[in-house]
Every structure is written in C-alpha cells, then in structure tokens.
Amino acid sequence: MICGGKLEQRTEQPVGNPQLNCHVNVENAHQGIRTFLSQQLHDQPQTQTDSKAGEPAASQEKPNRSTISTDHIIWTNVNHGGHLNQPALTVVSKTPVPQSQPHSTQTLTPSKQCLPRQNIVFFKMHKCSSSTVQNILFRYGEKNDLDFVIPSDGDHLGQSSPFNKMFMLQLPTKEYNILCHHTRFSEKGMEEVMPTDSVYVSILREPVAMYESIFTYIKYNTIYHLNEINPLKQFLENPRKYYDQYDGKDRGKNPMLFDFGLENHQKDDQFVIDAMIEKLDKRFDLVMMTEYFHESLILFKDLMCLTMDDIVYFTLNARSKASVIHDITPLMKEQIRRWNLGDVKLYDHFNKTFWQKVRDFGEERMNREITELIERNEQLYTYCIAQVRDNSARVWHPPGVKVESFELNPAAQNDSQCVAMTRTELPYTGLLRRKMKSKYHLT
C-alpha cells in the first residue's frame, strides 16, 4: 500500500478508512523517507522485501486539523523545474469559509521562477494507480480549458497498436495540451500531436503486485483455462506452457514493457529490453512509483509548477479487497519476477532515478509537502465522501472483479470539486469529449 515513504506489500485498499492511504500516518511516512534516503546515500539499492521487520508501529493519532491556521503567511524555499531555490509565498486564505467547506491552501510562486505547464503526455500504465493521476489531469485541463488528445469513442486510444492520431477525436488545432488515456507508447506518434515542450510522465508499480493485479483484472484464469481455486499458482508452475498455447500474450508477460512498446517476440531479448529502458530514460521527465504515491505527486507538482489543490485526490478504479489475491507465497513472488524479468529491470531502473529526484528535492521539503497533501486530502474526504461502495452499477468493472466507487455526502453533491474528484474515467471522458466538440463546433 502507499503509506508515505514506507513500502509495504500493497493491497488495493489499506486497513481502516479505505481511501485515505495511510493519511493518518504522517510521522511514519517521514520516518520512512529518512530511512530510505539514508540507505540511498550509502549506495544501498532499494529492493522489494517481504519482511516487515523493523517497520515503525502504526500511529493511531490523526493530524490535528486545528493547527491549520487562517492567519499565517509563510515563506518557504521552492525549487521548480531545475531552477535555483527562490522564496515562494504560501498563503493560507483569510477569506471567511463556510463551516461545510474545507480550508484551501495554495503556494504562490513568483512568475520569474516558473509558470504552470500546460502540455503533458501522461503515459497511463495499466494497474498502477494511473486512473487517479488521470483524474488530476482531467480536472486541471477542464479548469484551464485545455485541449485533450481524447478517444473518438470509448476510453482507449487504440488497444494493442501503438498510438496513432487516427484513434483520437480530430480537433481543428495542430497541437494539443494533454494526452492521458490508455494507449501503447509511440514517441513518433505522440510528437505528431503534442508540442515540443511537452512534459513526459508515467508511473510504474512493483512487478509482483502489478502482475497479480493485471492477471486478476484481465481474467487470465479464463484466457489460459486455469482452475478456479488458485489460477495464478497453477500458471506460475509452468507459465510458458499456457502463454505459448493460448491467446493473451500482450500483457501476459512483461506487461509494463509491452505498454511502452515492446513487442511480444522481443519479451525475452535482454539486449532489446536494455536499449528500450535507456531510450525511455532519455524521453521521460518523471516516472512515478505507485508504492510512493505521495512523493510521486509532490515531484509531479514541482515539475508541472502546480498548486497543492491541483493534485489532491481520491483513489479511483481500485479493486475491493475481495478481488485481491492475498496468498502469494515467497516462491510465487520469485516466479513472477523470473517470468517478468524485463519489467523487474524496468522498475529497478526507474526506482533508482525516482529516489535521486527525491534526494534532489530535499527531505525536509518533501516531508512538509506530504504532510500538507495528506491533511488536505483528509479534509476533502471528510467533507465529500459518505461511503465507499463495491460493484456500483455506475462504474465499469470486469465480470467477477469488484471495483470501489464513492457516494457523496448530501452537502457535497453539488460541490464541483467533490463531483470532479469522484467522477470516473468513462463519464469524465464523455464529458470532456462533449465539451471539446462544443468548443470547436463539431457535431
């Protein structure tokens, strides 16, 4: 799960409040970052571990909301877009706020330092919390009247083919602002529709957790004709047998590399895989980590020069606990890593570059901004959300896989921010498609 700077074996929802992602555990998050950075400074590589020994005890104390003042003006050092540190003014609004509305904070950055970026390719990776990041970009683009590279129908820009502009709604404009729907990566194809100054961002997930999630979500137990008791265990005992015999090759092995453009016949070619990872490293400005979602969003905010309110979120498209395979043994984890060696290499490479970016950002500054994000998320969750539902008819989900969705508090049902933050991909895509057609007078 995502718990500040501490990596645990991730389930789709943490224990306790199912959508706060350990928001109450601020101090533990900070301690996790300090521990990890200390290891990194001694050149100790980060690896996934099954042991929970040495983890800090879970704190039961929530952040004190009374400490959020409406009377303070604070100067902080901000580093945006690789520029030198300059003071930025953080203003906690003094405007009277109705009791039903949570307080809002913004970081106002001097115009000479950076301006919010508007052109971005967010390469949406399957089963990596990418729907949550996509929702952030949907809201940002809608608020600023930006043009989306959006599917002409549905919510995918193609399925197994690399991105091509033939998959998108054609607008009477040469360049677009945001590309953030599922597709397969094609640098050439994306450069045809995106400005040259576009930021390229993606997100990865630890390969064992990611493979279990996509194996269940795509229902490989049916595709590979496996038993219903423990299909993943059966598959891992002889993966080549099922992979070669049946369909489902695209994401049945190294699914993250496949989405990045690796072809099925290249999935065991380590030379091609290494060259692809090197090429991706040169193209992408930031590759986020699902397990360190708060740190990822803070780095994303800094890269894009956004405010904290731009990146607040509720976790979207998450499976319920009942749909997660919990009995993955150490042997099965090792089998998953061997079968998906290319994805392991991909993840290890970008996990290393990710933590270099965290070090460059600064530990104290990261801790401070994570705390602010956690508190803001908590406020919005309390105000907006009445309950979390499984298998709502309003949310698409594969047969047999339960996906969680939100029911808003009565007072929040007409609140534009609450509504937008809980709007899932299909209806939001439809809304944006209609808005762009109206903007450009398309039928």
C-alpha positions as CSV (number, residue, x, y, z in Angstrom):
1,M,0.0,0.0,0.0
2,I,1.0,3.6,-0.2
3,C,2.0,4.9,3.2
4,G,4.1,8.0,2.8
5,G,7.7,7.0,2.3
6,K,7.3,3.4,3.6
7,L,6.8,0.5,1.2
8,E,4.6,-2.4,2.2
9,Q,3.2,-5.3,0.2
10,R,0.4,-3.3,-1.4
11,T,-3.3,-4.3,-1.3
12,E,-5.7,-2.3,-3.3
13,Q,-7.1,-0.6,-0.1
14,P,-5.4,-0.2,3.3
15,V,-6.9,-1.2,6.6
16,G,-9.1,1.5,8.2
17,N,-10.6,4.3,6.2
18,P,-10.4,2.7,2.7
19,Q,-9.5,5.8,0.8
20,L,-7.1,7.8,2.9
21,N,-4.0,5.7,2.0
22,C,-2.5,5.9,5.5
23,H,-3.1,9.7,5.7
24,V,-3.1,9.5,9.4
25,N,0.4,8.1,9.5
26,V,2.3,11.3,8.8
27,E,5.2,10.7,11.2
28,N,5.7,7.2,9.9
29,A,5.8,8.5,6.4
30,H,8.5,11.0,7.3
31,Q,10.5,8.3,9.1
32,G,10.2,6.0,6.1
33,I,11.7,8.7,3.8
34,R,14.5,9.4,6.3
35,T,15.4,5.7,6.5
36,F,15.2,5.2,2.7
37,L,17.3,8.3,1.9
38,S,19.9,7.2,4.5
39,Q,20.2,3.9,2.8
40,Q,20.4,5.5,-0.7
41,L,23.2,7.8,0.5
42,H,25.2,4.7,1.3
43,D,24.6,3.3,-2.2
44,Q,22.3,0.6,-0.9
45,P,19.8,-0.2,-3.7
46,Q,16.1,-0.2,-2.9
47,T,14.5,-3.7,-3.3
48,Q,11.1,-5.1,-2.7
49,T,11.1,-7.1,0.6
50,D,8.6,-9.5,2.1
51,S,9.8,-8.9,5.6
52,K,8.1,-6.4,7.8
53,A,10.7,-6.5,10.5
54,G,11.8,-3.1,11.7
55,E,8.8,-1.2,10.4
56,P,7.6,1.6,12.6
57,A,4.5,0.9,14.6
58,A,1.3,2.4,13.1
59,S,0.3,5.6,14.7
60,Q,-3.3,6.0,15.8
61,E,-3.1,9.8,16.1
62,K,-4.6,11.8,13.2
63,P,-3.0,15.1,12.2
64,N,-4.6,17.9,14.3
65,R,-6.8,19.9,11.9
66,S,-6.9,22.8,14.5
67,T,-3.2,23.6,13.6
68,I,-4.3,24.7,10.1
69,S,-4.4,28.4,10.6
70,T,-6.2,31.1,8.6
71,D,-3.9,33.8,9.9
72,H,-0.4,32.9,8.7
73,I,1.7,33.9,5.7
74,I,4.7,31.7,5.4
75,W,7.8,32.0,3.2
76,T,9.3,28.7,2.0
77,N,12.0,27.7,-0.4
78,V,10.8,26.2,-3.6
79,N,12.7,24.6,-6.5
80,H,10.7,24.4,-9.7
81,G,11.8,23.0,-13.0
82,G,15.5,22.7,-12.1
83,H,15.8,26.5,-11.2
84,L,17.7,27.7,-8.2
85,N,15.8,27.9,-4.9
86,Q,13.8,31.1,-4.5
87,P,11.4,32.1,-1.8
88,A,7.8,31.4,-2.5
89,L,4.8,32.7,-0.6
90,T,2.4,30.2,1.0
91,V,-0.9,31.9,1.8
92,V,-3.5,30.2,3.9
93,S,-6.6,32.0,2.9
94,K,-8.1,34.6,5.3
95,T,-11.4,34.7,3.4
96,P,-14.2,33.5,5.6
97,V,-15.1,29.9,4.7
98,P,-18.4,28.3,5.4
99,Q,-18.1,25.5,8.0
100,S,-19.2,23.0,5.5
101,Q,-16.3,23.7,3.2
102,P,-12.7,22.6,4.0
103,H,-9.9,25.2,4.1
104,S,-7.8,25.6,1.0
105,T,-4.1,26.5,0.8
106,Q,-2.1,27.5,-2.3
107,T,1.6,28.0,-2.9
108,L,2.1,31.3,-4.9
109,T,5.3,31.1,-6.9
110,P,7.0,34.2,-8.3
111,S,6.3,34.5,-12.1
112,K,10.0,34.7,-12.9
113,Q,10.6,31.3,-11.2
114,C,8.1,29.2,-13.1
115,L,4.7,29.1,-14.8
116,P,2.3,26.2,-14.7
117,R,3.0,23.8,-17.5
118,Q,0.1,23.1,-19.8
119,N,1.5,20.5,-22.2
120,I,1.9,16.9,-20.9
121,V,2.0,13.4,-22.0
122,F,1.0,11.2,-19.1
123,F,1.6,7.7,-20.2
124,K,-1.2,5.8,-18.4
125,M,0.1,2.4,-17.3
126,H,-2.4,-0.3,-16.5
127,K,-3.0,-1.2,-12.8
128,C,-0.5,1.4,-11.4
129,S,-2.9,3.9,-9.8
130,S,-2.8,5.8,-13.2
131,S,-6.6,6.4,-13.1
132,T,-6.1,8.6,-10.0
133,V,-3.4,10.6,-11.8
134,Q,-5.5,10.8,-14.9
135,N,-8.3,12.4,-12.8
136,I,-5.9,15.0,-11.6
137,L,-5.2,15.9,-15.2
138,F,-8.8,15.8,-16.2
139,R,-9.6,18.4,-13.6
140,Y,-6.6,20.5,-14.4
141,G,-7.4,20.5,-18.1
142,E,-11.0,21.2,-17.7
143,K,-10.4,24.1,-15.3
144,N,-7.9,25.7,-17.7
145,D,-9.9,24.9,-20.9
146,L,-7.1,22.8,-22.4
147,D,-7.3,20.5,-25.4
148,F,-7.2,16.8,-24.8
149,V,-6.0,14.0,-27.1
150,I,-9.1,12.1,-26.4
151,P,-10.5,8.8,-28.0
152,S,-13.1,9.4,-30.6
153,D,-15.1,6.7,-28.8
154,G,-14.7,4.8,-25.6
155,D,-11.7,5.5,-23.3
156,H,-8.7,3.9,-25.1
157,L,-6.5,5.4,-27.8
158,G,-6.2,2.0,-29.5
159,Q,-5.8,-1.3,-27.8
160,S,-2.7,-3.4,-28.9
161,S,-1.5,-1.0,-31.6
162,P,1.0,1.8,-30.8
163,F,-0.6,5.3,-30.5
164,N,-1.7,6.8,-33.8
165,K,-3.7,10.0,-34.3
166,M,-6.3,8.0,-36.2
167,F,-7.6,6.8,-32.8
168,M,-8.3,10.3,-31.4
169,L,-11.0,12.9,-31.9
170,Q,-9.7,15.2,-34.5
171,L,-10.0,18.9,-33.5
172,P,-9.2,21.9,-35.7
173,T,-5.9,22.5,-34.0
174,K,-2.4,21.4,-34.8
175,E,-1.3,20.8,-31.3
176,Y,-3.0,19.5,-28.2
177,N,-2.2,20.0,-24.5
178,I,-2.9,16.8,-22.6
179,L,-2.6,13.1,-23.6
180,C,-3.5,10.9,-20.7
181,H,-5.7,7.9,-21.9
182,H,-4.6,4.3,-22.2
183,T,-2.6,3.6,-25.3
184,R,0.7,1.9,-26.3
185,F,3.6,4.2,-26.3
186,S,4.8,5.7,-29.6
187,E,7.2,8.6,-29.3
188,K,6.9,9.4,-33.0
189,G,3.1,9.2,-33.0
190,M,2.7,11.4,-29.9
191,E,5.1,14.0,-31.2
192,E,2.8,14.5,-34.2
193,V,0.1,15.9,-32.0
194,M,1.9,17.2,-28.9
195,P,4.0,20.4,-28.6
196,T,7.8,20.1,-28.5
197,D,7.9,21.4,-24.9
198,S,5.5,18.7,-23.6
199,V,6.4,17.1,-20.3
200,Y,6.5,13.3,-20.4
201,V,5.4,11.4,-17.2
202,S,4.5,7.9,-16.4
203,I,4.0,5.6,-13.4
204,L,5.2,2.1,-12.5
205,R,4.3,-0.4,-9.9
206,E,6.4,-3.1,-8.2
207,P,6.2,-6.0,-10.6
208,V,4.8,-8.7,-8.3
209,A,1.9,-6.5,-7.1
210,M,1.3,-5.2,-10.7
211,Y,1.3,-8.7,-12.2
212,E,-1.2,-10.1,-9.7
213,S,-3.4,-7.1,-10.3
214,I,-3.4,-7.3,-14.1
215,F,-3.7,-11.2,-14.0
216,T,-6.9,-10.9,-12.0
217,Y,-8.2,-7.8,-13.8
218,I,-7.9,-9.2,-17.3
219,K,-9.1,-12.6,-16.0
220,Y,-6.2,-14.7,-17.3
221,N,-7.7,-17.6,-15.4
222,T,-10.3,-17.8,-18.2
223,I,-8.0,-17.0,-21.1
224,Y,-5.5,-19.7,-20.0
225,H,-8.2,-22.2,-19.0
226,L,-6.9,-22.4,-15.4
227,N,-8.6,-23.8,-12.3
228,E,-10.6,-21.5,-10.1
229,I,-9.0,-22.4,-6.8
230,N,-5.6,-20.8,-7.3
231,P,-5.2,-20.0,-11.0
232,L,-2.1,-17.8,-10.6
233,K,-0.3,-20.5,-8.7
234,Q,-1.1,-23.0,-11.4
235,F,0.0,-20.7,-14.2
236,L,3.3,-19.9,-12.4
237,E,4.2,-23.6,-12.2
238,N,4.6,-23.7,-16.0
239,P,3.9,-20.2,-17.4
240,R,5.5,-21.0,-20.8
241,K,3.0,-23.8,-21.4
242,Y,0.0,-21.6,-21.0
243,Y,1.5,-18.4,-22.6
244,D,2.5,-20.2,-25.8
245,Q,-0.6,-22.3,-26.1
246,Y,-3.3,-19.6,-25.7
247,D,-4.1,-16.0,-26.6
248,G,-3.5,-13.3,-24.1
249,K,0.2,-12.7,-24.9
250,D,0.2,-8.9,-24.9
251,R,0.1,-8.4,-21.1
252,G,0.7,-12.0,-20.0
253,K,4.4,-11.3,-19.8
254,N,6.3,-8.1,-19.0
255,P,3.0,-6.1,-19.3
256,M,4.6,-2.7,-18.4
257,L,7.2,-3.1,-21.1
258,F,4.5,-4.1,-23.6
259,D,2.6,-0.9,-22.9
260,F,5.8,1.0,-23.5
261,G,6.1,-0.6,-26.9
262,L,8.0,-3.9,-26.5
263,E,6.6,-6.4,-29.0
264,N,5.7,-10.0,-27.9
265,H,8.5,-11.6,-29.9
266,Q,11.0,-9.3,-28.0
267,K,10.0,-10.2,-24.5
268,D,13.0,-12.5,-23.8
269,D,15.5,-10.3,-25.7
270,Q,17.5,-8.7,-22.9
271,F,19.5,-6.6,-25.4
272,V,16.3,-5.0,-26.8
273,I,14.9,-4.6,-23.3
274,D,18.0,-2.8,-22.0
275,A,18.0,-0.5,-25.1
276,M,14.3,0.3,-24.6
277,I,14.9,1.2,-20.9
278,E,17.7,3.5,-21.9
279,K,15.6,5.2,-24.5
280,L,12.7,5.7,-22.1
281,D,15.0,7.2,-19.5
282,K,16.0,9.9,-22.0
283,R,12.4,10.6,-23.1
284,F,10.6,10.7,-19.7
285,D,11.0,13.7,-17.4
286,L,9.5,11.8,-14.4
287,V,8.5,8.2,-13.8
288,M,6.4,8.0,-10.6
289,M,6.2,5.0,-8.3
290,T,2.8,3.6,-7.1
291,E,4.2,2.5,-3.8
292,Y,5.4,6.0,-3.1
293,F,2.4,7.9,-4.4
294,H,2.6,10.9,-2.2
295,E,6.3,11.5,-3.0
296,S,5.4,11.0,-6.7
297,L,2.6,13.6,-6.6
298,I,4.9,16.1,-4.9
299,L,7.5,15.6,-7.6
300,F,4.8,15.9,-10.3
301,K,3.5,19.1,-8.7
302,D,7.0,20.6,-8.7
303,L,7.7,19.5,-12.3
304,M,4.5,21.0,-13.6
305,C,4.5,24.1,-11.3
306,L,1.1,23.3,-9.9
307,T,-0.6,24.1,-6.6
308,M,-1.4,21.6,-3.8
309,D,-5.1,21.9,-4.7
310,D,-4.3,20.8,-8.2
311,I,-3.0,17.4,-7.0
312,V,-5.5,16.4,-4.2
313,Y,-7.1,13.1,-5.0
314,F,-9.3,10.2,-4.1
315,T,-8.1,6.7,-5.2
316,L,-10.1,5.7,-8.3
317,N,-10.6,2.4,-10.1
318,A,-9.3,0.4,-7.1
319,R,-10.3,-3.2,-6.6
320,S,-12.0,-4.2,-3.4
321,K,-10.2,-6.5,-1.0
322,A,-12.3,-9.4,-2.1
323,S,-10.8,-9.2,-5.6
324,V,-7.2,-9.3,-4.5
325,I,-5.2,-12.5,-4.3
326,H,-3.7,-12.4,-0.8
327,D,-2.0,-15.8,-0.6
328,I,1.0,-15.1,-2.8
329,T,3.8,-17.2,-1.4
330,P,7.5,-16.2,-1.5
331,L,8.0,-18.8,-4.2
332,M,5.2,-17.4,-6.3
333,K,6.7,-13.9,-5.9
334,E,10.1,-15.2,-7.2
335,Q,8.4,-17.0,-10.1
336,I,6.6,-13.8,-11.0
337,R,9.9,-11.9,-11.0
338,R,11.6,-14.5,-13.2
339,W,8.7,-14.6,-15.6
340,N,8.6,-10.8,-15.9
341,L,12.4,-10.1,-15.7
342,G,12.1,-7.3,-18.2
343,D,9.5,-5.5,-16.0
344,V,11.8,-6.1,-13.0
345,K,14.7,-4.4,-14.8
346,L,12.4,-1.5,-15.9
347,Y,11.1,-1.0,-12.3
348,D,14.5,-1.2,-10.7
349,H,16.0,1.4,-13.1
350,F,13.3,4.0,-12.6
351,N,13.0,3.3,-8.9
352,K,16.7,4.4,-8.7
353,T,16.1,7.5,-10.7
354,F,13.0,8.3,-8.7
355,W,14.8,8.4,-5.4
356,Q,17.6,10.5,-6.9
357,K,14.8,13.0,-7.7
358,V,13.6,12.8,-4.1
359,R,17.1,13.5,-2.8
360,D,17.4,16.4,-5.1
361,F,14.1,17.8,-4.0
362,G,15.1,17.7,-0.3
363,E,14.0,15.5,2.6
364,E,12.6,18.3,4.8
365,R,10.8,20.0,2.0
366,M,9.3,16.6,0.9
367,N,8.1,15.8,4.4
368,R,6.5,19.2,4.7
369,E,4.6,19.0,1.4
370,I,3.5,15.4,2.0
371,T,2.0,16.5,5.3
372,E,0.1,19.3,3.6
373,L,-1.2,17.0,0.9
374,I,-2.3,14.4,3.5
375,E,-4.1,17.0,5.5
376,R,-5.8,18.5,2.5
377,N,-6.9,15.0,1.3
378,E,-8.3,14.2,4.7
379,Q,-10.3,17.4,4.8
380,L,-11.8,16.8,1.4
381,Y,-12.5,13.2,2.1
382,T,-14.4,14.1,5.3
383,Y,-16.4,16.8,3.5
384,C,-17.1,14.9,0.2
385,I,-17.4,11.2,0.9
386,A,-20.4,9.5,2.6
387,Q,-19.3,5.9,1.9
388,V,-17.4,3.6,-0.4
389,R,-19.3,1.1,-2.5
390,D,-18.4,-2.2,-4.2
391,N,-19.7,-3.1,-7.6
392,S,-21.7,0.0,-8.2
393,A,-23.6,-0.2,-11.5
394,R,-22.4,3.3,-12.2
395,V,-18.8,2.2,-12.5
396,W,-17.5,-0.2,-15.2
397,H,-15.7,-3.3,-13.9
398,P,-14.8,-6.7,-15.5
399,P,-17.2,-9.5,-14.6
400,G,-16.3,-11.1,-11.3
401,V,-13.9,-8.2,-10.3
402,K,-15.2,-5.8,-7.7
403,V,-14.2,-2.1,-8.1
404,E,-14.8,0.5,-5.4
405,S,-16.6,3.8,-6.0
406,F,-17.8,6.7,-3.9
407,E,-21.1,8.0,-2.7
408,L,-21.1,11.7,-1.9
409,N,-22.4,13.4,1.2
410,P,-25.6,15.2,0.6
411,A,-24.0,18.6,1.2
412,A,-21.3,17.8,-1.4
413,Q,-23.4,16.5,-4.2
414,N,-23.4,19.9,-5.9
415,D,-19.8,20.8,-5.0
416,S,-17.9,20.9,-8.3
417,Q,-14.6,19.8,-6.7
418,C,-16.1,16.8,-4.9
419,V,-18.1,15.7,-8.1
420,A,-15.0,16.0,-10.3
421,M,-12.7,14.2,-7.9
422,T,-15.1,11.2,-7.8
423,R,-16.0,11.2,-11.4
424,T,-14.6,8.0,-13.0
425,E,-12.8,7.7,-16.3
426,L,-15.7,6.8,-18.7
427,P,-18.1,9.5,-17.7
428,Y,-15.3,12.1,-17.4
429,T,-14.0,11.2,-20.9
430,G,-17.5,11.6,-22.2
431,L,-17.9,15.0,-20.6
432,L,-14.6,16.3,-21.9
433,R,-15.4,14.9,-25.4
434,R,-18.7,16.8,-25.4
435,K,-17.0,20.0,-24.2
436,M,-14.4,19.9,-26.9
437,K,-16.9,19.2,-29.6
438,S,-18.9,22.2,-28.4
439,K,-15.8,24.4,-28.1
440,Y,-14.9,23.7,-31.7
441,H,-18.5,23.5,-33.0
442,L,-18.2,19.8,-34.0
443,T,-21.2,17.6,-34.5
